[in-house]
Amino acid sequence: MGGLSLFHWVIVILVIMLLFGRGRISDLMGDFAKGINSFKKGLNDDEAVRPATPPVPQSQIAAPPPVMTPVRDEVPRV
């Protein structure tokens, strides 16, 4: 009662195909694939453009400031 059977999925797919048509769905998926490819290419280009920075020696790295924990005033709850 809660799940869809194979017959229900076939009907849903047929209705989607009728509404959008075969050409529209393939165009949509093609555009989606092009978007993913351009995103991956942009990530690769971004990494290639970054200049390589030399590592900083340990003597030049400053020690982090001490961690300060906030003090809470305890108020009795009634």
FENWO-V408718 format. One record per pair of residues at least 6 apart in sequence whose C-alpha atoms are under 7 Angstrom apart, sorted by sequence separation. I is the first residue (numbers start at 0). GAP is how many residues later the second one is. D is the distance in Angstrom with one decimal. If there is no record, write none. Layout:
# FENWO-V408718
i gap d
I GAP D
I GAP D
This chain:
# FENWO-V408718
none
